[in-house]
């Protein structure tokens, strides 16, 4: 697993995420338009129909985003397996040692 594959997975996720955020912004605008006109929440209202279409797009993009997250997680897990576990443990022990020497809460009298 190379860093190039991780970068590719991250870019894939970011592209889908950005697209979903743009579509979600459009959904919020349409929802405000529908709320601004009382009684316009019927299927015959063009804004309502577009709002329903946008909601379906968001659902599809959420599925794609979750799939991209799974690919990214797998790529990161494969890369993580290459690290020497003793190095990771050594770093954690050093961090714990420095954290235990500094008090986190003041003592009460």
Backbone as ProteinMPNN parsed JSONL, in Angstrom:
{"seq_chain_A": "XXXXXXXXXXXXXXXXXXXXXXXXXXXXXXXXXXXXXXXXXXXXXXXXXXXXXXXXXXXXXXXXXXXXXXXXXXXXXXXXXXXXXXXXXXXXXXXXXXXXXXXXXXXXX", "coords_chain_A": {"N_chain_A": [[0.862, -1.172, 0.0], [0.747, 2.045, -0.974], [1.543, 5.512, -0.416], [0.405, 6.916, -2.4], [-1.938, 5.536, -3.065], [-3.393, 5.953, -0.749], [-3.674, 8.716, -0.861], [-5.228, 8.859, -3.169], [-7.59, 7.588, -2.319], [-8.337, 9.376, -0.299], [-8.77, 11.703, -1.787], [-10.905, 10.858, -3.372], [-12.892, 10.475, -1.416], [-13.066, 13.15, -0.47], [-13.974, 14.51, -2.732], [-16.564, 13.439, -3.119], [-17.684, 14.154, -0.676], [-17.563, 16.985, -0.786], [-19.255, 17.461, -2.948], [-21.661, 16.515, -1.895], [-22.064, 18.382, 0.155], [-22.524, 20.714, -1.343], [-24.914, 20.044, -2.669], [-26.52, 19.712, -0.437], [-26.636, 22.325, 0.509], [-28.203, 23.472, -1.474], [-30.552, 22.071, -0.972], [-31.273, 23.148, 1.507], [-31.853, 25.8, 0.799], [-34.079, 25.415, -0.863], [-35.829, 24.318, 1.015], [-36.278, 26.522, 2.661], [-37.601, 28.18, 0.845], [-39.94, 26.728, 0.455], [-41.021, 26.782, 3.042], [-41.482, 29.473, 3.285], [-43.763, 30.032, 1.869], [-46.856, 29.418, 2.887], [-48.789, 26.453, 2.726], [-47.742, 25.526, 0.374], [-46.577, 23.102, 0.177], [-47.05, 20.908, -1.513], [-47.14, 18.313, -4.013], [-47.428, 19.511, -6.44], [-46.111, 21.862, -6.442], [-43.266, 23.309, -7.873], [-40.83, 23.782, -6.469], [-41.102, 22.074, -4.314], [-41.048, 19.565, -5.57], [-38.477, 19.619, -6.648], [-37.066, 19.757, -4.276], [-37.59, 17.229, -3.191], [-36.288, 15.667, -5.098], [-33.644, 16.512, -4.711], [-33.217, 15.622, -2.117], [-33.181, 12.87, -2.576], [-30.864, 12.721, -4.113], [-28.971, 13.435, -2.197], [-29.12, 11.258, -0.45], [-28.098, 9.229, -2.084], [-25.509, 10.23, -2.471], [-24.559, 10.138, 0.143], [-24.328, 7.394, 0.501], [-22.311, 6.842, -1.366], [-20.297, 8.336, -0.19], [-19.887, 6.99, 2.233], [-18.943, 4.555, 1.219], [-16.556, 5.435, 0.077], [-15.255, 6.245, 2.399], [-14.856, 3.772, 3.603], [-13.043, 2.61, 1.811], [-10.889, 4.356, 2.181], [-10.358, 3.889, 4.895], [-9.543, 1.208, 4.814], [-7.236, 1.461, 3.255], [-5.652, 3.032, 4.946], [-5.429, 1.297, 7.118], [-3.944, -0.808, 6.029], [-1.575, 0.522, 5.526], [-0.859, 1.21, 8.105], [-0.233, -1.238, 9.199], [2.339, -1.63, 8.391], [3.969, -0.235, 10.072], [6.216, -0.448, 12.83], [5.202, -2.026, 15.677], [6.351, -1.701, 18.194], [7.493, 0.821, 18.106], [5.232, 2.441, 18.08], [4.09, 1.836, 20.567], [6.157, 2.717, 22.242], [6.056, 5.485, 21.827], [3.537, 6.033, 22.894], [3.95, 5.385, 25.595], [5.863, 7.291, 26.325], [4.346, 9.607, 26.001], [2.41, 9.193, 27.96], [4.008, 9.286, 30.229], [4.895, 11.948, 30.303], [2.451, 13.2, 30.546], [1.573, 12.361, 33.036], [3.225, 13.67, 34.797], [2.521, 16.309, 34.816], [0.106, 18.149, 36.501], [-3.406, 17.906, 36.012], [-5.682, 18.861, 37.177], [-6.389, 21.367, 39.577], [-5.352, 21.214, 43.007], [-7.501, 20.975, 45.815], [-8.001, 22.746, 48.863]], "CA_chain_A": [[0.0, 0.0, 0.0], [1.586, 3.231, -1.075], [0.881, 6.769, -0.033], [-0.381, 7.347, -3.55], [-3.258, 4.917, -2.938], [-4.078, 6.65, 0.338], [-4.052, 10.024, -1.389], [-6.326, 8.654, -4.108], [-8.789, 7.315, -1.523], [-8.711, 10.615, 0.382], [-9.326, 12.613, -2.79], [-12.216, 10.326, -3.73], [-13.812, 10.828, -0.339], [-13.247, 14.6, -0.417], [-14.797, 14.912, -3.877], [-17.951, 13.07, -2.835], [-18.11, 14.974, 0.468], [-17.786, 18.36, -1.254], [-20.458, 17.463, -3.776], [-22.818, 16.368, -1.002], [-22.268, 19.65, 0.85], [-23.14, 21.639, -2.297], [-26.309, 19.626, -2.866], [-27.223, 19.979, 0.815], [-26.897, 23.766, 0.559], [-29.368, 23.696, -2.345], [-31.723, 21.541, -0.261], [-31.668, 24.104, 2.546], [-32.477, 26.942, 0.123], [-35.415, 24.985, -1.28], [-36.658, 24.157, 2.211], [-36.685, 27.872, 3.082], [-38.603, 28.645, -0.112], [-41.203, 26.022, 0.728], [-41.55, 27.282, 4.315], [-41.883, 30.883, 3.147], [-45.12, 30.07, 1.322], [-47.72, 28.433, 3.555], [-49.663, 25.669, 1.859], [-47.098, 25.203, -0.899], [-45.814, 21.856, 0.336], [-47.686, 19.831, -2.254], [-46.339, 17.798, -5.12], [-47.594, 20.367, -7.619], [-45.172, 22.98, -6.326], [-41.969, 22.914, -8.457], [-39.788, 23.78, -5.447], [-41.279, 20.863, -3.513], [-40.571, 18.436, -6.371], [-37.021, 19.702, -6.705], [-36.593, 19.429, -2.935], [-37.625, 15.767, -3.076], [-35.228, 15.157, -5.966], [-32.369, 16.821, -4.058], [-33.092, 14.701, -0.981], [-32.778, 11.571, -3.112], [-29.455, 12.842, -4.492], [-28.17, 13.441, -0.973], [-29.071, 9.881, 0.034], [-27.163, 8.516, -2.938], [-24.155, 10.72, -2.195], [-24.161, 9.622, 1.452], [-23.885, 6.012, 0.281], [-21.007, 6.912, -2.03], [-19.327, 8.846, 0.777], [-19.565, 5.897, 3.159], [-18.105, 3.605, 0.493], [-15.229, 6.053, -0.036], [-14.649, 6.187, 3.731], [-14.405, 2.398, 3.821], [-11.828, 2.431, 1.019], [-9.841, 5.109, 2.862], [-10.02, 3.188, 6.137], [-8.769, 0.016, 4.461], [-5.913, 1.892, 2.814], [-4.907, 3.462, 6.133], [-5.133, 0.118, 7.933], [-2.84, -1.53, 5.39], [-0.356, 1.308, 5.738], [-0.545, 1.153, 9.526], [0.377, -2.538, 9.483], [3.756, -1.568, 8.065], [4.718, 0.375, 11.17], [6.67, -1.341, 13.885], [4.329, -1.793, 16.825], [7.136, -1.255, 19.355], [7.633, 2.272, 17.992], [3.962, 3.05, 18.469], [3.961, 1.664, 22.016], [7.15, 3.586, 22.863], [5.533, 6.859, 21.776], [2.432, 6.133, 23.84], [4.501, 5.373, 26.952], [6.479, 8.597, 26.547], [3.282, 10.591, 26.168], [1.801, 8.971, 29.264], [4.946, 9.714, 31.265], [4.87, 13.412, 30.396], [1.124, 13.619, 30.98], [1.396, 12.082, 34.459], [4.03, 14.578, 35.608], [1.866, 17.621, 34.888], [-1.253, 17.985, 37.056], [-4.463, 18.387, 35.13], [-6.687, 19.568, 37.978], [-5.775, 21.974, 40.768], [-5.704, 20.574, 44.274], [-8.374, 21.793, 46.684], [-7.617, 22.723, 50.294]], "C_chain_A": [[0.904, 1.229, 0.0], [0.807, 4.465, -0.628], [0.045, 7.295, -1.185], [-1.803, 6.786, -3.488], [-4.064, 5.585, -1.823], [-4.541, 8.024, -0.141], [-5.23, 9.904, -2.349], [-7.632, 8.425, -3.341], [-9.268, 8.574, -0.808], [-9.336, 11.613, -0.595], [-10.716, 12.165, -3.235], [-13.243, 10.697, -2.677], [-14.096, 12.331, -0.34], [-14.128, 15.095, -1.56], [-16.273, 14.624, -3.616], [-18.502, 13.928, -1.698], [-18.432, 16.399, 0.025], [-19.05, 18.457, -2.094], [-21.712, 17.351, -2.911], [-23.106, 17.672, -0.26], [-22.91, 20.691, -0.078], [-24.616, 21.316, -2.512], [-27.117, 19.918, -1.605], [-27.526, 21.469, 0.97], [-28.106, 24.106, -0.307], [-30.643, 23.2, -1.666], [-32.213, 22.523, 0.799], [-32.34, 25.336, 1.943], [-33.899, 26.585, -0.296], [-36.35, 24.824, -0.086], [-37.127, 25.513, 2.722], [-37.733, 28.447, 2.142], [-39.961, 28.011, 0.161], [-41.833, 26.541, 2.012], [-42.044, 28.716, 4.204], [-43.3, 31.013, 2.626], [-45.975, 29.014, 2.012], [-48.629, 27.73, 2.542], [-49.025, 25.275, 0.538], [-46.303, 23.907, -0.819], [-46.524, 20.674, -0.327], [-46.809, 19.429, -3.426], [-46.403, 18.711, -6.336], [-46.686, 21.591, -7.57], [-43.813, 22.548, -6.895], [-40.835, 22.869, -7.43], [-39.87, 22.52, -4.598], [-40.749, 19.648, -4.268], [-39.044, 18.438, -6.461], [-36.4, 19.337, -5.356], [-36.554, 17.917, -2.736], [-36.524, 15.128, -3.914], [-33.851, 15.358, -5.313], [-32.153, 15.903, -2.862], [-32.665, 13.319, -1.44], [-31.31, 11.597, -3.543], [-28.546, 12.787, -3.271], [-28.032, 12.031, -0.41], [-28.066, 9.063, -0.777], [-25.726, 8.943, -2.656], [-23.659, 10.266, -0.826], [-23.654, 8.184, 1.325], [-22.505, 5.991, -0.367], [-19.929, 7.387, -1.058], [-18.926, 7.76, 1.77], [-18.678, 4.848, 2.49], [-16.679, 4.152, 0.356], [-14.506, 6.042, 1.31], [-14.129, 4.787, 4.031], [-13.116, 2.121, 3.058], [-10.656, 3.136, 1.695], [-9.405, 4.409, 4.147], [-9.196, 1.937, 5.856], [-7.357, 0.384, 4.039], [-5.057, 2.316, 4.004], [-4.536, 2.269, 7.013], [-3.983, -0.684, 7.343], [-1.522, -0.799, 5.603], [0.08, 1.225, 7.19], [0.128, -0.162, 9.897], [1.869, -2.549, 9.197], [4.593, -0.989, 9.199], [5.115, -0.683, 12.189], [5.86, -1.034, 15.145], [5.105, -1.32, 18.054], [7.358, 0.254, 19.304], [6.373, 2.978, 18.459], [3.784, 2.969, 19.978], [4.928, 2.585, 22.746], [6.66, 5.029, 22.892], [4.409, 7.024, 22.785], [2.938, 6.18, 25.279], [5.143, 6.718, 27.268], [5.429, 9.668, 26.761], [2.604, 10.439, 27.52], [2.708, 9.467, 30.384], [4.933, 11.234, 31.405], [3.517, 13.904, 30.879], [0.94, 13.405, 32.476], [2.207, 13.031, 35.338], [3.393, 15.957, 35.734], [0.458, 17.426, 35.431], [-2.278, 18.603, 36.123], [-5.53, 19.156, 35.897], [-6.002, 20.176, 39.197], [-6.252, 21.256, 42.033], [-6.536, 21.53, 45.109], [-7.928, 21.663, 48.125], [-8.817, 22.533, 51.157]], "O_chain_A": [[1.729, 1.403, 0.897], [-0.415, 4.443, -0.489], [-0.916, 8.036, -0.974], [-2.762, 7.482, -3.82], [-5.277, 5.758, -1.945], [-5.664, 8.442, 0.141], [-6.126, 10.747, -2.346], [-8.663, 9.007, -3.682], [-10.472, 8.816, -0.72], [-10.313, 12.285, -0.266], [-11.601, 12.993, -3.45], [-14.332, 11.175, -2.998], [-15.252, 12.739, -0.224], [-14.938, 16.002, -1.371], [-17.129, 15.472, -3.867], [-19.648, 14.375, -1.749], [-19.457, 16.956, 0.418], [-19.819, 19.41, -1.971], [-22.711, 18.021, -3.172], [-24.268, 18.029, -0.067], [-23.755, 21.469, 0.366], [-25.46, 22.212, -2.534], [-28.274, 20.327, -1.693], [-28.571, 21.831, 1.509], [-28.937, 24.929, 0.075], [-31.692, 23.835, -1.771], [-33.417, 22.711, 0.971], [-33.296, 25.859, 2.515], [-34.821, 27.376, -0.1], [-37.531, 25.159, -0.171], [-38.266, 25.638, 3.171], [-38.657, 29.128, 2.588], [-40.996, 28.676, 0.104], [-43.049, 26.723, 2.072], [-42.93, 29.127, 4.952], [-43.974, 32.003, 2.91], [-45.821, 27.825, 1.736], [-49.161, 28.355, 1.625], [-49.706, 24.74, -0.337], [-45.446, 23.65, -1.665], [-46.587, 19.58, 0.234], [-45.858, 20.126, -3.779], [-45.506, 18.676, -7.179], [-46.521, 22.278, -8.578], [-43.259, 21.539, -6.459], [-39.966, 22.001, -7.515], [-38.847, 21.959, -4.207], [-40.08, 18.796, -3.683], [-38.404, 17.391, -6.363], [-35.351, 18.696, -5.296], [-35.595, 17.385, -2.176], [-35.898, 14.158, -3.487], [-33.0, 14.47, -5.364], [-31.033, 15.454, -2.617], [-31.872, 12.661, -0.767], [-30.592, 10.614, -3.362], [-27.482, 12.17, -3.305], [-26.958, 11.646, 0.053], [-27.28, 8.298, -0.216], [-24.827, 8.104, -2.608], [-22.463, 10.033, -0.65], [-22.672, 7.805, 1.964], [-21.636, 5.217, 0.033], [-18.795, 6.909, -1.092], [-17.75, 7.629, 2.107], [-17.766, 4.311, 3.12], [-15.711, 3.406, 0.503], [-13.291, 5.853, 1.363], [-13.075, 4.636, 4.649], [-12.203, 1.48, 3.58], [-9.559, 2.585, 1.776], [-8.213, 4.347, 4.449], [-8.251, 1.641, 6.588], [-6.394, -0.287, 4.41], [-3.871, 1.994, 4.063], [-3.448, 2.237, 7.589], [-3.136, -1.187, 8.082], [-0.484, -1.42, 5.831], [1.277, 1.174, 7.472], [0.962, -0.203, 10.802], [2.59, -3.401, 9.716], [5.797, -1.234, 9.271], [4.422, -1.684, 12.372], [5.846, 0.104, 15.615], [4.548, -0.597, 18.88], [7.407, 0.903, 20.349], [6.441, 3.994, 19.151], [3.367, 3.945, 20.602], [4.565, 3.177, 23.762], [6.84, 5.72, 23.895], [4.335, 8.048, 23.463], [2.409, 6.935, 26.095], [4.979, 7.232, 28.375], [5.599, 10.545, 27.608], [2.259, 11.432, 28.16], [2.227, 10.008, 31.379], [4.957, 11.748, 32.523], [3.443, 14.929, 31.557], [0.231, 14.173, 33.127], [1.896, 13.179, 36.52], [3.701, 16.696, 36.669], [-0.308, 16.63, 34.889], [-2.061, 19.66, 35.532], [-6.209, 20.01, 35.328], [-5.121, 19.549, 39.786], [-7.379, 20.767, 42.114], [-6.305, 22.739, 45.11], [-7.522, 20.585, 48.56], [-8.697, 22.488, 52.381]]}, "name": "protein", "num_of_chains": 1, "seq": "XXXXXXXXXXXXXXXXXXXXXXXXXXXXXXXXXXXXXXXXXXXXXXXXXXXXXXXXXXXXXXXXXXXXXXXXXXXXXXXXXXXXXXXXXXXXXXXXXXXXXXXXXXXXX"}
